């Protein structure tokens, strides 16, 4: 399952725990969702670039195991967006759950 609309929120949440490179962001999301959320490079990196262009995250290069990696970190604007988007997501999820819990089967 790949819910593209949730990816910016998931990235911001992951980066709230500290800077990470793209592959680590994807793996952490996949691991924490027990494999349900598996975002591929073609989805992940354009979203990272968009968040960077919006001033929510910034990237920097660092050497790791003899290779240069691009790391991403959360900025103040991203922290504010995370709080807002998380509240909106919880409101949305609660509304969907209310409908589903109220559904009757025939």
N, C-alpha and C positions, 0 to 999 in steps of 0.2 A: 504494500500500500504506500502511496506517495502523495501526501496531501500538500501540494506545493504552496498553498496559501499560508500554511503554518510554518514554513521554513524560516522566514525572517524572525519570528518570535522564538523559535527553537535555537537559532544561531545566537541571538542576543542573550537568551537565557544561558546558553553554554558558555559564552564569553564572560558572563557575570562571574564565573568561577575562575577567571584568569585567561591570559592570552594563550592561543592555540593556533596551530597551523591547520589548513583546510582539511586534510585527511583526518586529523585527530578530532576535529569538530564533527565530521560525518560519522566517525566510528563511535564517538561518545553518544550521539543521538541514537544510532543504531543499537548500541549496547543497552542504553537506558530504556529503550522501547522494546526490548527483547526481540529485536530484528524486524519489528513491524514497520518502522520508519527507516527506509534505506535510500538516502538521497545520493544520486550519482553526481559525478563531476559536472556534467552538462547542466545540472540544476543548481548545484551548490555554489560553484564559482561565480556565475552571473549574479546570484543573490548576494554573495559576499561583496562583489564589486558595486552593486547597487547600494548596499548599506554603507559602503565606504564613500560613495559619491554623495550620499545624503548626510554625511557627517556623523553617522552613528557609531562607526568603527573606524579604526585606522590600521594600516598594515605596515610592517617593517620586515626587513630581511635579517636572518640570523643563521649562523652555521650550526648544523646538527649532524653528527656522525660524518663529517667531511663533506657535507652537501648543504648548499644554501636553501633555506626554506623561507617561505613568506608566512609570517605570523600575523594574527589579527587580534586587536584588543578593543574593548568596549570604551567608548567615550561618554562624556556626561549626557550628550543628546541621546545616545543609545540607551543609557540607563533610564532616562525619563520615558523614552518610547517603550522600553521593556515594561515598565510599571503600567503604562496606559494600555498596551496591547495585551498584557496578561489579564488585566481586569476585564477587558472586552472579551477575551477568550473564555474566561470563567463565566461571564454573563451568558455568552452564546452556548457554551456546553451545558450550563444549568437549564437553559430554555429547552434545548434539544432533549436532555434527559427528562425534563418535566413532561414533554409531549410523549416520549417513549414509555415512560413509567405510567402515564395515564391511558396508554393505548390498551384496548381490549382485543382479545383474539376470539374469533368466532369459529 
